[in-house]
C-alpha cells in the first residue's frame, strides 16, 4: 500500500464511520496520547520498566498503527500529501547526512 492509498483509505473510513475529522488541535492531542502509549510499550519491552499484571504485552504494533492513523488524519485535514512530503524529506536527509553518521565515532 502506498502512502497515498493509506491516506485515501483513512479518509474513506472517516467519511463512512467517523462522521467527520476531529479538529486539528484535538487530533494533535490524540496523536500525543497515542505516542505516549507507544512510548510506554517501548519502555516496558525494551527499557527498564516491566509490564503491570494484566497489561497487554503484545500492543506495540497496535500502538504504532494508532500513531500512524492519527498522523494520516492530520495530513489529510491539513492538505499534506505524505508520499510527497516523505520523498522530499528523504532527499534532504540523504543530501545532508550522506557521511554524517558514518563519521560519527559514537556509532562505531
C-alpha positions in Angstrom: 0.0 0.0 0.0 1.4 3.4 -0.9 1.1 6.4 1.5 -1.3 7.9 -1.0 -3.5 4.8 -0.8 -3.2 4.9 3.0 -4.4 8.5 3.1 -7.4 7.6 0.8 -8.3 4.6 3.0 -8.3 6.7 6.2 -10.3 9.4 4.5 -12.9 6.9 3.3 -13.1 5.4 6.8 -13.6 8.8 8.4 -16.4 9.6 6.0 -18.1 6.2 6.5 -17.6 5.6 10.2 -16.2 8.7 11.8 -18.8 11.3 10.7 -16.0 13.9 10.3 -12.4 14.6 11.3 -11.8 15.9 14.8 -10.3 19.3 14.5 -6.6 19.7 14.1 -6.0 20.6 17.8 -7.9 17.6 19.0 -6.1 15.3 16.6 -2.8 16.7 17.7 -3.7 16.0 21.3 -4.8 12.5 20.4 -1.5 12.0 18.5 0.4 12.9 21.6 -1.7 10.5 23.6 -1.0 7.7 21.2 2.7 8.4 21.1 2.7 8.2 24.9 1.1 4.8 24.8 3.7 3.7 22.2 6.4 5.0 24.5 5.0 3.1 27.4 5.3 -0.2 25.4 8.8 0.6 24.3 9.8 1.4 27.9 8.4 -1.8 29.1 9.5 -4.1 26.3 13.0 -2.7 25.7 13.6 -0.4 28.6 13.9 -0.9 32.4 10.2 -0.9 33.2 8.2 -4.0 33.4 4.6 -4.7 32.4 2.0 -4.5 35.1 -0.1 -7.5 35.8 -2.8 -7.9 33.2 -1.3 -5.3 30.9 -1.2 -6.2 27.2 2.3 -7.2 26.3 1.6 -7.5 22.6 0.3 -4.0 22.0 3.4 -2.5 20.3 2.1 -2.9 16.7 -1.3 -1.7 17.6 0.1 1.5 19.2 2.3 2.1 16.1 -0.8 1.7 14.0 -2.7 4.2 16.2 0.0 6.8 15.8 0.1 6.3 12.0 -3.7 6.5 11.8 -3.9 9.8 13.6 -0.9 11.2 11.7 -2.6 10.4 8.5 -5.8 12.1 9.7 -3.8 15.2 10.4 -2.1 15.0 7.0 -5.5 14.6 5.3 -7.2 17.5 7.0 -4.2 19.9 6.5 -3.7 19.0 2.9 -0.3 17.3 3.3 0.5 14.6 0.7 2.6 12.3 2.9 4.1 10.5 -0.1 5.5 13.7 -1.5 6.5 15.0 1.9 8.3 11.8 2.8 10.1 11.7 -0.6 11.2 15.3 -0.1 12.4 14.6 3.5 14.4 11.5 2.4 16.1 13.6 -0.3 17.0 16.3 2.3 18.2 13.7 4.8 20.3 11.8 2.3 21.9 15.0 1.0 22.6 16.4 4.4 23.5 13.2 6.2 25.3 11.2 3.5 28.5 10.9 5.5 27.4 12.3 8.9 26.6 9.0 10.6 29.5 7.0 9.1 31.8 9.6 10.6 30.2 9.6 14.0 32.6 7.8 16.4 29.7 7.2 18.8 28.1 4.8 16.3 31.2 2.7 15.7 
